[in-house]
Amino acid sequence: VTSYLDDHPGGAEVMLDVGGKDADEFFEDIGHSNDAREELAKHVVGVLKLTEEEKEKRRLAAEKKSGADSGGMSMIAVLVAAAGIGYYFYKQKVDSSE
């Protein structure tokens, strides 16, 4: 993997940030291409074996993270809607004063 750091399109820092950790979820979240997956296969060190308890912990953590992310998206949607409504009323006032 060290030999690939300089060639990584996202830069070495991206890979160093997840060094020594299970980066599967991070890799999948980025949406890598098939070429990236082929490159990954060249550098696989091994397969992480988890107990059922560890798998359950990770599943629950992913669900919790997913729930937190969706709350952020809801807030963005509310802000965009509020901005749209504000713009509509602003336009109405400007048009009526002409």
C-alpha positions as CSV (number, residue, x, y, z in Angstrom):
1,V,0.0,0.0,0.0
2,T,2.9,2.4,0.8
3,S,4.1,2.2,-2.8
4,Y,0.6,3.4,-4.0
5,L,0.4,6.5,-1.7
6,D,2.0,8.8,-4.3
7,D,-0.2,7.5,-7.1
8,H,-3.5,7.7,-5.2
9,P,-5.7,10.2,-7.1
10,G,-7.1,11.7,-3.9
11,G,-3.6,12.1,-2.5
12,A,-1.6,10.2,0.1
13,E,-3.3,12.1,3.0
14,V,-6.7,10.5,2.3
15,M,-5.2,7.0,2.7
16,L,-3.1,8.0,5.7
17,D,-6.1,9.3,7.5
18,V,-7.7,5.8,7.5
19,G,-4.4,3.9,7.9
20,G,-4.6,1.0,10.4
21,K,-8.4,1.1,10.4
22,D,-11.2,-0.7,8.6
23,A,-11.7,1.7,5.6
24,D,-14.4,-0.4,3.8
25,E,-17.2,2.0,4.6
26,F,-15.1,5.0,3.8
27,F,-14.1,3.5,0.4
28,E,-17.7,2.7,-0.4
29,D,-19.0,6.1,0.6
30,I,-16.7,7.8,-1.9
31,G,-18.2,5.9,-4.9
32,H,-15.0,4.5,-6.4
33,S,-14.9,3.4,-10.1
34,N,-14.3,-0.1,-11.3
35,D,-10.7,0.8,-12.1
36,A,-10.2,1.9,-8.4
37,R,-11.7,-1.5,-7.3
38,E,-9.2,-3.3,-9.6
39,E,-6.3,-1.2,-8.1
40,L,-7.6,-2.0,-4.6
41,A,-7.5,-5.8,-5.3
42,K,-3.7,-5.4,-6.1
43,H,-3.1,-4.0,-2.6
44,V,-5.4,-6.1,-0.4
45,V,-3.4,-7.2,2.7
46,G,-6.1,-9.5,4.1
47,V,-9.6,-9.9,5.1
48,L,-10.8,-8.7,8.5
49,K,-12.6,-11.4,10.4
50,L,-15.2,-10.1,12.8
51,T,-17.2,-11.9,15.5
52,E,-21.0,-11.7,15.3
53,E,-20.9,-9.3,18.2
54,E,-18.5,-7.0,16.3
55,K,-20.6,-7.2,13.2
56,E,-23.7,-6.2,15.2
57,K,-21.8,-3.3,16.7
58,R,-20.8,-2.0,13.3
59,R,-24.3,-2.4,11.9
60,L,-25.8,-0.4,14.8
61,A,-23.1,2.3,14.4
62,A,-23.8,2.5,10.7
63,E,-27.6,2.8,11.4
64,K,-26.9,5.5,13.9
65,K,-24.7,7.4,11.5
66,S,-27.2,7.0,8.7
67,G,-30.0,8.5,11.0
68,A,-27.7,11.4,11.9
69,D,-27.0,12.1,8.3
70,S,-30.6,12.1,7.2
71,G,-31.3,14.8,9.9
72,G,-28.8,17.0,8.3
73,M,-30.4,16.6,4.9
74,S,-33.8,17.5,6.3
75,M,-32.4,20.7,7.7
76,I,-30.9,21.6,4.3
77,A,-34.3,20.9,2.7
78,V,-36.0,23.2,5.2
79,L,-33.5,26.0,4.7
80,V,-33.8,25.8,0.9
81,A,-37.6,25.9,1.2
82,A,-37.5,28.9,3.5
83,A,-35.2,30.7,1.2
84,G,-37.5,30.0,-1.7
85,I,-40.5,31.3,0.2
86,G,-38.6,34.4,1.3
87,Y,-37.6,35.1,-2.3
88,Y,-41.2,34.7,-3.5
89,F,-42.5,37.2,-1.0
90,Y,-39.6,39.6,-1.7
91,K,-40.4,39.4,-5.5
92,Q,-44.1,40.0,-4.8
93,K,-43.3,43.1,-2.8
94,V,-40.8,44.4,-5.4
95,D,-43.3,43.8,-8.2
96,S,-46.1,45.5,-6.4
97,S,-44.1,48.6,-5.6
98,E,-43.3,49.2,-9.3
